Amino acid sequence: MVTSDAQQTAEVAELIARARVVLWDFDGPICRLFAGHPANHVTRELVQWLDGHGMRRLLTDDERAASDPQVVLRAVDLRHPGSDLVTELEGRLTLEELRAVPSAMPTPYADPLIRTWSAVGTRPAVVTNNSPLAVREYLVSRGLLGCFAPHIYGRTQDLRLLKPDPHSLNRALNATGVAPLAALMIGDSPSDLAAAERAGVPFLGYARNQLKADLLMDAGAEHVVGSLQPVLDALRR
């Protein structure tokens, strides 16, 4: 279960008090990127493109049926690392993420939380496996780019450095000059938690439903909230 309100408030307040930089995962804590442009449709488009190029056997049945298009991208990179095929596939995924931005759904309380945190002097950064181009376009659409720029650390051509690798978190820490224990990571997946642990950064899990909460807690997350409202309330206090 997600922690009780009283315990949650105390734990969140302690995490906030120490944070000088907040490292945000993008798809989940900030918005639901594929709310109106379903991720499983994107996966199907990528799989069909591979099939059309005679690569039907490149993916397993589970990979072909995945709801997350990044599963396909990682699978191809695992078998053909650094190839032109991976570059083309990554470019296609980036285009699909950009197409998803206009129909992305903001996470409740994320916008005011980001603005309030920035107003009190805590620097936010995005650390994500999504394309930084899509992140930037979304932040512009919400009037939030000024809170984050230039600290947007997204997918690079080296897919081995995607989370759970802590590469994006370490880039953010190095750029802001903040020690890991003076930062806070907000993420919604076990890979976010693993990256935070490897970077030595405290972690706050965001879970919009019980399934996501269970996945985070099964992975070892100690602090999980079902809404960003208690985070905003604790910050305002």
VOMILO-927118 format. One record per residue (C-alpha): x, y, z. Coordinates in pm, whole numbers, plus 32768, in hexadecimal, padded with zeros to 4 digits. Layout:
// residues N
XYZ ...
This chain:
// residues 237
800080008000 8062816C7FD2 80C982078120 7FBF82A28206 7F79841881F2 80288471833A 815A839C82F7 8160840C818E 815A857C81F1 827D855382E3 8351848A81F0 830F857580CD 836186A481A2 84B0860B8202 850985BD8099 84A8871C802B 856F87C1813E 86B4872680C1 867E87577F4B 873D88677E94 870087CA7D3E 85D286FA7CD9 860B85FD7BC4 84C285B77B15 8474848E7A3D 839C85107920 8294841678AE 81CF83D879ED 822C84DA7AF3 821386087A09 81138588790F 808084567866 812C8484771A 8064837C7660 7F0F83D076F4 7E7C842775A1 7F76837774BF 7F80821B7559 80D581817593 8065802B751B 800880C873CC 8166815A73B8 81FA80047402 81267F6D72EE 81A1807471F6 830C8027724C 82D47EB07232 82267ED670E2 83447FAA7063 843C7E9B70C6 83627D917025 83537E5E6EE6 84CD7E5A6ED9 84E07CE16EF5 85357CD57068 84077C2070F2 84DF7B2371A8 85AC7C2E7256 84B47C4B7376 84227B47745F 82A97B23747C 82AE7BD575CC 83757CF7753C 82877D147417 815F7D257506 81FC7E1D75F9 81337F50765E 826F80217680 8317807B7534 8464809E75E4 84607F257614 847B7F047499 858D80097483 865C7F647596 862E7E0B74FE 86AC7E7973AA 87D27F317447 882A7DFA7511 88487D2E73CF 88D77E3D72ED 897C7F3A73D7 89D7808A7341 8958802971E6 88AC810270E2 877780307125 877180A17290 87AA820A7229 868481FA7137 85A381517237 85FD824E7344 85AD83697255 845B82D0720D 841182AF7380 8473841B73B2 837B848472A4 826983BA734E 82B9845B749D 82A585B373FD 815385557364 80DE84F174C0 8131863F7562 7FF5870174FB 7F1485F9759C 7FEF85B576CC 7F3685CD7818 7FDB869C792D 800585DF7A73 7F23867C7B7A 7FDD877C7C52 811F87567B8A 811488B17AEB 80DC89767C2F 81D588987CE7 82E488DC7BE7 829E8A527BED 82938A637D69 83D3899D7D92 84828A7E7C97 83FE8BB77D43 849B8B527E90 85EC8B177DED 85F5899E7DB9 866F894A7C5B 85AD88497B8F 8642876C7A82 85AA8665799E 865585127992 859C8432789F 85B1831B77A0 84D583E876B7 855A84CD75AA 85CD861E7630 852386B974FF 83CF863A7573 841586A876D8 847088057669 833D8824758A 825887B776A5 82F688A777A0 82D189C476A9 81618970767D 812C898677F6 81FD8ABD782B 82F489F678FD 842E89FF782A 84BE8B2278F0 84B08A527A2D 8585893C7999 866289C97887 877189687846 875288387928 86A2873F7845 875885F27830 86AC84FA774C 86F283D97665 883D83E175AE 88BE8311748A 896782277582 883D816075F9 890F80A376F6 890081E277C6 878681E177F0 86FF81AF7950 873480DB7A1D 8891815779C6 88C682957A96 896383547973 8851845C7952 884784927ACA 89BF84B97ADD 89B685B579BF 88B786827A7D 897B86717BC2 8ABF86D47B16 8A1A87F57A5F 897488817B98 8A9D88407C7C 89C587987D83 8A2886697E50 894985357E27 88BF85467F89 885486B17F4E 877C86457E28 862F85917E0B 85B784B07CF1 844284997CA2 83F6836A7BCC 82E3826F7B87 839981327B24 848F80367BB4 859180AB7AB5 8578820B7B45 85B0817F7CA1 86DA80B07C2E 877981DD7B84 874982B17CBC 87E181A67D9A 891081827CB5 893D82FC7CB2 891583117E2D 87E483F67E10 86B883E17EFE 857D836A7E4D 840E83C47E5E 832982DF7D9B 81F483607CEB 80EB825B7C9D 7FA582BE7BF6 7F0D816A7C44 7F4080477D2F 7FEB7F707C26 80FE80727BFB 8116809B7D75 81417F247DA2 82507F177C96 8311802E7D40 82F27F9B7E9B 83497E3E7E23 84857EDA7D8F 84DC7F6B7EE4 845380CF7EDA 84278152803D 835D828A7FE8 823B827D7EF1 812283797EC1 7FE583467DFC 7FC684BA7DB3 80B085E37DA2 7FBF86AF7E77 8061864F7FC5 81B386AF7F32 812B88057ED0 8081882E8021 81BF87D680DD 828988C78009 819489E38047 81A589A881BC 
